[in-house]
Amino acid sequence: MSDDKLPEAHDASEGHGAHVAVADDPFADPGLPPHEPRRTDIDERAAKRAERQVSLLFVTSMLATIGFIASYVSIPKAKIVYIFPLGHVSALNFALGLTLGVALFCIGAGAVHWARTLMSDVELPAERHPIEADDEVRADVIQQFKTGAAESGFGRRKMLRNTMIGSMALVPLSGVMLLRDLGPLPEKKLDSTGWSEATPAAPIRLVNMNTDEPLKPEDIATGSLTFAMPGPSASRPNGLQESDEDFQQAIAKDALMIIRIQPEDLKDAKSAALGVEGVLAYSKICTHVGCPISLYEQQTHHALCPCHQSTFDLSDGARVIFGPAGHPLPQLKITTDSDGYLVATQDFAEPIGPSFWERA
C-alpha cells in the first residue's frame, strides 16, 4: 500500500468526530463524520408533513385490517375471480392476503419513516464497559431512554402516537378472526346423534351398513357382530346415505354395533332391558379417542378397539375391562315395530365418543 493512500496524520486529542488515523496505523478508527441535520430537524413544516405521512400509513393499516375482517366475513369461500396476471384465484384468499399484507406493510413503513424523519439520528459512541452496570451507568441509560423518548416526539405528537397505537391494536384482530376456521362451534351437537329424532310414535329403523336393508332380530346370529346406521327419519327421508354431504360427521356419532347374546349370558339386567330378544345395540365409537370398534370375541363377548386395545364386555353393559378408555360404550334402547324390524325409540342416554366427559 502506498503512502498516499493512508489517512492523514492527525492528533488523537481532536475527538471522536474527526479523523484520528495516523500513517503508522492504517486500521485505526477513522471516527464519525460530522452530523448533518435533516430538513425535518430545521423546518417544522417539513416535520409536520412527515408526521402526517406517518399517520396516514398507520390509518391505512387500520383500514386494511378492517377490510381483512370484512372480507373474511362477507366473501364466500367458493367465489372465484380473475385477477391479472394471476388468473383465476379464490376471491377470499386474494382479499385476505392483500388486506393483511397492506396492514402489516403500512405499520412497518410508518415506523421506518418515523425513525428516519422525526426521531433523533445523532450517532452516539458507546464505550465498552463491564457487564455489570453500576449506578452511574444505570442512571445514564435511564436518562438516554428519556432523552430518546422526548426526541422521538412520541409524547408531543399525539396524532402520530394515537394512529400508531390504533393500527397496532387492530392488526391482531386478523389473527383472532382466523380462529374461526378451527371449526364450527359445537353448540349442542355433542349432546345428540342422528337417533335423537326417534320417538315411540315415530321410531327409526336400524339399517345394515353393508346392505342398506332394515334389520330384524332373526337377522342377527348369536355370537355375530353387525354394524348399523339410522334409517329414514323426518330430517332424512331416505335415511343416512354415503352421498350425503355430512355423512362422515353423522356416521361418526350414529354408527352402531349390533350383537346377539343368549339371555342367560347377560350379566347386567339394565343393559338387557334396553335390548330385545338378546339383541343389543352399542355405539361403535370408542370412548377413549373415538376410534371405530370392529373386533369381537364370540366366546367372551368382548369388543376390542384396534387403536389402543380398550376392551369392553358387551354382556355386562359394555363395561371397560382393559385399556385406556374411561367409560362404557353408550347403549341405544331398541325394540321391534309392527313389521318386526328393529327400531330405536329414543337417543342414547349419554353422549357418545371421547373427551365429552372432560369438557362437560
N, C-alpha and C positions, 0 to 999 in steps of 0.2 A: 504494500500500500504506500503510495507516495505521500510526502508531507503535505502537499497542497490539498489533499482530501481529508485531512484531520481537522477536527474542530479547533477553532482559535483558542489560544490560551486565555484563561480568564480567572479572575480572583474568586475563589470559592466563597468568600465572605459576602458576595453580592446578593445572595438569597436563592431560593428555590425557583423563582420565576425566570431566571436568566440562565444563559449557557454557562456551565461550570466545568465542562470537559477541558482537559489540558492535553498538550501534544504528546505527553508521555503516557496517557491513558485514553486510548480511543474508545473504550467501552464505559466511560464514566457517564453518570446520569446527566443527560442534556438539559434537564429541567423542564418546566412547563412554559408554554408560550403565554404571553400576556393575555389577560382576559379581555374579550371584546364584547361589549353589551349588545344585546339583541334589540330589534326595533320595539318589541313589546316592553322592554325594560325602560325605554326612554320616552315612549309615546303611549299615553294612557288610552287614546282612541284605538290604537292597534291592539292593546291588551284587552279592551272591551270587545273588539271584533273577534279576537281569538277565544274569548270566554263564550261568546255567542255560538261560535263554531263548535266548540266542545259540547256545549249544552244541546245544540241541535243533534249532534251524534248520539248523545245519551237519550234524547227524546225519540229519535228514530229507532233506537234499540228497544225502547218501551213499546212503541207502536208495533214493531216486528214481533215482539213477544205476544202481544195481544192478538196479532194476526195468526201466530202459531196456534194459540188456543182456539181461535175462531175456526181455523182450517180443520183442526183436529175434530172439532165437534160437528161441523156442518158439511164437510166434503165426504161423499160416500166412498167407501173403500174400493168399490168396483169401478169407479169412474176413471176412464182413460182419456187423455188429451194429447194433442200433437204439439210438441214444443220443438221449434227449430233451434239447433241442429240435432237435438237429442232423439227426435222421432216420437213415437207413441209411448208415453210413460204414464205411470199412475199419478193422477192429479193430486191425491192426498200426499204421496211421498214427495212429489216435487214441491208442493206448497210448504210442507213441514221442513224440508231441507233448506228451502230458500229463506223462509222467515227466521228459522233458528240460526242460520248462517249469518244473516244480516244483523240479528240481535247481538250475537257474540262479537262479530267484526266491529260493530259500532262502539261497543264498550271498549274493546282493545284500542281501536283507532282514537277514541276520545281520550283515553288515558295517555296514550303516546303524545297526542297533540297538546294535551295539557302540560305534560312534563317538558316538552320541547319549547313551548312558547311562554308559559306562565310560571312554572316552577324555577327556582334558582338553578343556574347552570355553572356556578362558580366551582372550580375544582379545588378541593382542599386536600393537601397531603396528610396522610395519617401515618405517623411514625410507629414502628413496631414496638410492642410493649409486652410485658408478661401476660400470660393467660388470665391470671387472677387480677382483676381490676381493683385498684384502691379507691378510696372515697373520692379523691380528686378526679380520677378518670370517670367514675360513675356520674359524678356531678356534671362533668364535661359532656358526656353522652346525652344526659337529660337535657342539658342546655342546647346541644346541637339539634335534638329532636324538636324542641320547642321552636328553635330558630327555623328549622326546615318547615314545620307546620305553618309558621307565620308567613314565611316567604312563598309557600305554595298557594296562599290565598284561600285555603280551604274554609277558614272561618269568616273571611271577609267577603268572598264572592259566593253569596248564598244561592244564586240561580244555578251556578255551576255545581255546587255541592249537592243541592237538592235533586237536580236531574240525574247526577251520577248515582246517588243513593236509590232513586226511583228505578233506574234501569237495572241496577244490580239486584234490587229486591224482586223485580218481576221475572228476570231470567230463570230463577229456579222453578217458577211455576211450570215451565216447559217440561222439566223432569217429572214434576208431580203429575202432570196430565198423562205422561206415558205410563204411569202405574195403572191406568185404566185398562191397558192391554194385557195385564196379568191374568185377566179372565173376568167373566161376568160375576156380579155379586151373587153369593149363594142364596140369599134371601131365605125362603123356607123350603128350598128344593131338596135339602138333605133330610127333611122330615118325612118325605113321602116318596113313593115309587109309582110306576105305571099301574100298580094294583090298587091305588087309592080310590079309583072310581068304582070299585067293586062294592056292592051292597047286597043284602039278601033279596031285594026286589030286582036288582039288575046285576047279577053275578057276572064274572068274567071267566071264560073257559081257559083251561090250561092247554096250550098248543105245543106239540112236539117241535123242538127247534130244528130237527133234521127233515121231518116230513111235512111240516106246516099243517098237520092234522090234529084235531082235538083228541084228548086222551080220555079213556075210560079206565076204571080200576083194573079190569081184566087185561088191559094193555101193558100193565106194569108187572113183570115177572118177579117173583120173590128172589131177592139177592141181586137184582139188576139195578142199574143206575141210568135214569133217563133225564135229559135236560129239556126244560120247558120255558116258554115265554108267554106273555099275555095275548089272549085272543081279541076279537072285536070288542070295542067299548064305545062309549059316547064320543070321545075325542078321536078315537081311531076306529072308524067303521070297518076297516079291513084288517084290524089287528096290527101288531108291530111287524113292519116289513124291513128287510135289509136295504131296500131302496129309499127308505125314509132318511131325510137329511140328518135327523138327530138319532139315528139308530144306535150308533156306538155309545152315545151318552145314556140312552134309555136302557139298553141291554146291560150296561154296567151296573144298573141297580135292579133290573127286573128279572134277571136270569135265575132259574130255579133248578135245584136238584130234586128229582122225584125218585123215591125208593119205596120198596115194599118189604116190610118186616113182619114175621109171624107175631101175632098179638102176644103170645107167651114170652117172646124175646124182648118186648118193650119194657124198659126199666122206669120210665117216667110217665106217670098217669096223665099229667097235664099235657105233655107232648103228644101222647096217644090220642087225647081228646081233640087235638087240632087236626088230626088226620081222619081218614075214612077207610075202613076195611084193612088197616095196617099200612095204607099208603100215606106217606109223609112228604111234605114239600118244604125244603130248606133253601135259604139263599145260597147261591153258588159263589158269592163273593166272600173271600176270606176276611176275617175281622182283624188281621194283622196289618197288611199293606194293600189289600184289595185284589190279590191275585185270584183268578178263577180256579175253583177247586174241581178236579177232574178224576181223581184216583179214589177207588172204593174197594175196601176189603170185605168180601161177601161173608166170610166166616165170623169176623169180629164186628161187622157193621161200622167200621171206622172209615172216615173220609180224610184223605191226606192232601194237604196243599203242596203242590210241587215246588213252590218257590222257596219256602223256609221250613218245610216239614211240620207245620202245625197240624195236629191230628185232633179230629172231633169224633166223639162217639154219637152216631146218629140214633142209636137205640136209647140214648139217655139224654134226650133234648139237645143234641149236638154239643155236649159239654166238652171243653178243651181238656185233653188228657196229655198232650205233649206239644212242645213248641212255643214260639213267642206270642201267639195270638192271646189276647187278654179277655175275650168274650165269646160265648157260644154263638153259633150261627143263628140268625133270626129265623123263625119258623112261620110259614104262611098257613092260616086256617083254611082248610079246603073241605068240600063236601061234593055231592053229586046233584045235577039238575034233573028235571023231569025226563030228559032223554038219556040219563045215565052217564053223562060226561062229567069229568072232574072240573069243578069251578071254585073260584075264590069269592068269598062274600065280604071280605074286608082286606085292608092293607096289613103289612107286617106290624106287629105290636110295638116294635122298636126299630130305630133307624138301622139300615144295613151298612156294611162296609167298614173301613178302618177310620181311626182318628176322630170320628164324630164325637165319641165319648169324651175325649180330652177337650175338644172345642166347646162342647156343651157344658 
